[in-house]
Amino acid sequence: MTPAQLPPSGASVAADPQTRLAFGFVTTLFFIWGAVTSVNDVMIPAVKSVFALSDTEAFLTQFAFFLAYGVVSLPAAALAGRLGSARAIVTALGVMILGCLLMPLATTLRAYPIVLIALFVIASGITLLQVSANPLSAALGPKSRTHFRLVFSQAFNSVGTVVGPFLAAHTLLQGGLFAGGTPTPDKIADSLHRIDIAYEVIAVIVLALAVLLFRVRRLLDASASADTRLAGGTLSAFGSRWALLGAAAIFLYVGAEVAIGSAMTNFLEQPDIMGVAPVVAGSLVSLYWLGALVGRFVGSAALTRLPAGMLLAGAALAAALACLVVVGISGPAAGIVALAIGLSNAIMFPVIFTLTLERSTASTPATVGLLCTAVVGGAVVPLVFAHVADASSRSAAFVVPLVCYLLIAGFALAARRAPLAGRDATEAPTLVH
């Protein structure tokens, strides 16, 4: 493909087939990082058994993974601005592969701290991927369909989160220590080997995607709008009230979603909930993420007719109500309601993301860097959840995401009344106010 054949910067997805192709490549990235991230939900019961951990200790897997967002996001935003979209994405995939290759070292040495380091490295790659791909997805088309486009990409992220736990459960939670009977060195070795297999497969898939995207790197860079390529000034977002409010909402949302997903396997296998085997409970986690998948496709359509702030408020209040029900009941009904929270989660991240970008007075790269930093909520809130679960019960711990969802509803209602930032006012989506 020659430069003359490349689409102009910021070309409309509706008008340019090559921009649609670029959007398709970017959406594939959403699928990959969704699948890899959701494997953590099944890793928790696996490492809990292999390394004989408490709930809080096992949840350190999520702490290590999502801590990367707090540490890496702002530097990643600066790096993405310097490298450009395509090179930043390929670099991100390379970092993910490195993290996957650390996992066999961790299992060979039977060292849980190295497992945590490997997860941190993988998440660092995903952080750079998100910093690059989220604004790129939003930019690949007309401003009037920004919300639709990002929610649509996030829907394929949800496809990954449905596939990931199901495959991981049938890899990590079968055989070895999960075959029943007395734990033996051979059973422990088998369970550790299954962790190796899972991350070796991930490394191969990510490598194939990196090679493909490297071959089309010029198409991605040419399709990106100028605003997604701005470098520097990543700290300026701290001077924007709406960048800070959006970051707080992302912190709460990701924390609540990850806490529920992380606890789901152990929650469902409890005798007073569903009383199912670990592999069955792990497979059922896919239903939690399937709700998000269905909700994102439905939400994409709803956002063409309803104000984004109103839809976000309704979803957050529905999730809070579901958490309250889980706290108050037991039996299979509690498990079903907990799984259904995924449906309410569906549109939260992309809508918070785009509502914030429209209202932030900081540049897009600076705002995106801060929003991705706030994903560190996935490290903090699950630990709070685990502490409450260890101190009382996993059902009672659902009060933690309940509070998060109520605060998100407050953000949504405030956003509906807030004006758009001056830099976006002339080109803002017409369906969000």
N, C-alpha and C positions, 0 to 999 in steps of 0.2 A: 504494500500500500504506500503510495507516494504522498508527500505533504499536501499536494493539491487535492488529493482525494479525501483528506481528513475533514470532519465537520468543523464549522466555526465554533469559537469558544461560546459556551452557554447555549448551544443549539437546542431547539425544542425537541423533546422526545416524540411529540406527535408529528413533527415535520421531517425528521431526519432519521432514516433507518440505521445509520452508523451510530448515532447517539443512543438509539434503542438498544443496539448491540452492546455498547459500553455499559448501559444501565443493567443489562442482563449479566455481564461479567461481574459487576459490582454486587449485584444481588446474590450471586453465587458465594461471595465472601461472607455474607450474612448467614447463609446456610452453614458454612464451615465453622465459623466461630460459635454459632449456636450449638452445634453438635458437640464440639470440644468442651465448651463450658458446661453443658448439661451432664457430661460424663462424671463430673465431680459429685453429683447427687448420688451416684451409685458407688463412687470411690469411698464415700464416707462409711457406709456399713462394711465395705471390704477392708479398709485399713483399721477400722474399729476392731474387727475380728483378728486380723493378722498381727497387729501390734498391741492388742489387748488394751484399748483406750476407752476413756470415758466419753460421753457425748461432747463435752467441751473440748477435750483433746482431739477427737476426731474432726470436729468442726474447724480445727486449725487448717485443714486443707482448704476450706473456703477463705479463711483469713489470709493465708499465704497467697492464694490466687487473686483475690480482689484487692489485697494490699498493693499489688502492682499498679492498679489504676491510680491510687493516691500518690505513688512515688514516680510513676513514669509518664502520666498523662501530659503534664505541662511541657516537659522536655520533648515528648513525642509530638506535641503540636508544633513546637519550634522546628523539629527535625522534618516533619511533614511539609511545613512551609518552605524549608530549604531544599528538600529533595524533589518535591512535586509528588502528585498523587501516585503515579505508577511505581516509581522507585521506592517510595515509602511503603507501598503495599507489598512489593516483593521482599523488601528488607524485613517487614513484619512477619511474613511467612517463613523466612529463614530463621528468625529468632524462635518461632514456634517449633520448628523442626529440631533446633538445638535443645529446647526444653524436653521434647519427647525422647531424645536420645540420652538424656540424663536419667530417665526413669529406670532403665535396666541397671545402671550403676547403683541406684538407690536400692533396688530389690536384691542385687547381688550382695551388697554389704548389709542388707537388712537394716537400713538406717532410715527411720522415719523423717529426720531432719532433711535428708537429701531429697526425699519425696516432696517435701514442702518447697525446697529450692527449685526443683524441676517444675512444679506447678507455678511458682512465681515467674520463672523464665517464660513458660508458655503464655501466661497471662500478660507478660510484658509485650510479647508479640501481638497478642490480640488487642491490647490497648492501642498500639500504633496502628493496627488495622482499623479499629473503630474511629480513631481520630481522623484517619484518611477517608474511610468509606462512608461514614454517616453524612458529612457535608457534601461529599461527591454525589451520593444518591439524591440528596435534596436538590442539588444544582443541575442534575441532568434532565432539564426540561423547564417548562414555563413556571413562573412563580405561583401562578394560581393553583397549581397542583402539587405544591411542595409537601403538604401534609399527606396527601394520597400516596405520593411516591415513596416517602420514607416509611409509612405504615405498610405499604406493599412489600418493600424490601424486608422489613421486620417480620412480615408473615413468613418469608422463607427462612429467616432466622428461627422461627418457631418450628418449621419443618425439621430443621436440624435438631432442635431440642426434643422433638418427638422421637426421632430416629436414634439419637445418641443414648438415652437411658435404656431403651429396649435392647439395643445391641450390647451395651455395656453390662446390663444385668445378666444376659445369657453368656457373657464372657467372664465377668468378675465374681458373680454370685452363684456359680455352679462348681461342683467338684471341690477338691481340696477341703478346706475347713467347713465348707457349706454342704458337704456330702453327708454330714451327720457323724455321730460317734465321737470317740475321744480324739482330741487334737494330737497329731504326731508330726515329727519333723518333715516327713514326706508330704503330708497334707499342707503344711505351711509353705513348703517349697512349691507345691502345685499352685496354690493361691497367688504366691508372688510371681510365678511364671505367667499367670493369666494377666497380671497387671502389665508385664512386659509386652505381651501380645497386643493388648489394647492400644498401647502408645506407639508401638512399632507400626501398626496399621494406620494410625492417625498420621504418623510421620510420612509414610508413603503417599497418602492421599494429599497431604499439604504440599509435598514436593511436586507432585504432578500438577497441582493447581498453580504453584509458583512458576513452573516452566511455561504453562499456558499464558499466564498473565504477563510474563516477561516478553513473550512474543507479540502481545498486543499493547504494550506499554504506551506507544505513541498515540494510539487511539484513545486511551483513557486520559492522557494528559491534554490532548487536543479538545476533548469533550468537556473538560472541567471548566467551570466559570472562573473568572479572574479572582473572585473573592475567596475561593477555596485554596488559592495558591499564595495568598499573602503570607509573608514571613514576619517573625518578630512580634513584640508587643503582647506576648502571651499573658503577662501579669496584669494587663489593663482591664481584664474582666473583673478583677476584684474591686474596681471602681464603679461597676455597673450594678445597681440594685437588683435588676431583673436577672442578670447573670448569676448573682448570689442566690436569689430565690429559686431559680431553676435548678441550680446545683443542689440546693437543699432538698428539692422535690425528687431529683434523680437519686440522691443518697438514700432517701426514705423508700422510694419505690424499689430500687435494686436490692436494698437490704431486706425488705419484706418478701419479695419474690424469691430471693436466694434462700432465706431462712426457711420458708415453707417447703421449697423444693428439696433442700438439704435434709430436712427432718422427715420427709414423706415416707421413705422406705421403712425406717424404724417406727414411725407413727402407725403405719398401716399394719405392720406385722404384730402389733400389740394384741394380746388376747381380748381386751375390752374394746377394740376397734374392729379390725377385720380378722385378726388371727391367722394370717396367711404366711406361707414360707417366704424367706428373704428374696428368692429369685422372682416370685410372683409379685411381692410388694415392690421390688425394684422395677419390674416391668410396668406396673401400674403407674409409676411416676410419669411414664410417657403420656398418660391421660391428662395429667396436670398441664403438661406442655401442649398437648393436643387442644386443650381449651384455648390456650393462647393463640394457637394456629388458626382455629376456627374464628376466634374473636378478631384477629387481625384482618382476615379477609372480609368479614362482616363489617369491621370498623372502617376498612378502606372505602367501602360503599357508603357507609353512614356519613363519613366525613365529606362526601360530595353534597350532602343535604343538611347536615346539622353543624352548628358552631363547635369548634374543637374543644373550647373550654367547657361547654355544657356537657359534651360527651365524656370528657375526662372526669368531671365532678360526679356524674352518674356512675361511672365505672368504679371510682374510688369508694363511693358510699356503698355500693353493692358488695365490694370486697370486704369492707369493714363489717358489714352485717353478717357475711358468711363466717368471718373469724369469730364473731360473737356467738354464733350458733355452735361452732366447733368447741368453744370453751364450755358451753352449757350442756352438751349432750355427749353420748358415747355410742358404741356399736357401729355397724356398717354405715349408718346414716351420717355419722360424723366423718368417716372416711370419704364418702361421696361428696359431702359439702366441701371438705378440704380440697379435694381434687378439682372441684368446680371453680375454685378461686382463680385458677389459671385463665378462665374465660374473662373474668373482670380485669386481669392484669394486661390483657392483650394490647390495648392501644396506649397504655400509660407512657412507656418510654418514648416512643416516637412523637407523641403529642406534646409531652413535657419538653422534649428537645426542640421541636419547631416553634412552640409558643414562646420559648425562651429566646431563640434566635431572632424572632420578630421583634421582641421587646428590649433586648439587650442593646446598650449604647456602645458596647465594645465591639471590636472586629469579630468576624465569624471565626477565624482560627483561635483567637483568644477565648471566646465564649465556648467553643467546642472543647478546647483544652480543659477549661474549668469544669464543664459538664462531664467530661470523661474522668476527670479526677474524682468527681463525686460518686462514681461507681464504686469507690472504696467503701461505700455503705454496705456492699456485699460482703465485706470483711468484718465490719463492726456489728451490724444488727444481728446476723446469725449467731455471733458469740453471746450477745445479750439473750437471744432466744434460748441458746443452749444452757446458759447459766440458770435461767428461769426453769427450764425443763429438768435440770439436775436437782434444783432446789424444791420443785413441786411435781409437775407432770408435763408431758409434751402437749397435752390438751390445753392446760393453763397457759403455756408459753405462747399460744396464739393471740394473747392480749398484746404482745409486742407488735406484730404486723398490723393489728387492729388500729393501734395509735398511729402508726405510719400512714395508713390509708386515710384516716380522718384528716391528717395534716395535708395530705396531697389534695384532698377535696377542697380544703381552704385555699391552696395555691391556685387551683383551677378556677374557683369563683373570683379570686382577685384578678387573675389574668383576663377574665372576660371583661372586666371594667377598665383595664389598663390600656392606654394608647400604645400604638406601635412606635418603635424607635424611629427617629427622623431619617436614618439611612435606609430604612426599608419601606417607609410610608408610601412611597410612590409605586412600589412594585409588590406590595404585600399580597398574600392570598386573600381573595375576596370572601372566603367562606368562614373566616375565623372570628369575625366581629359582627 
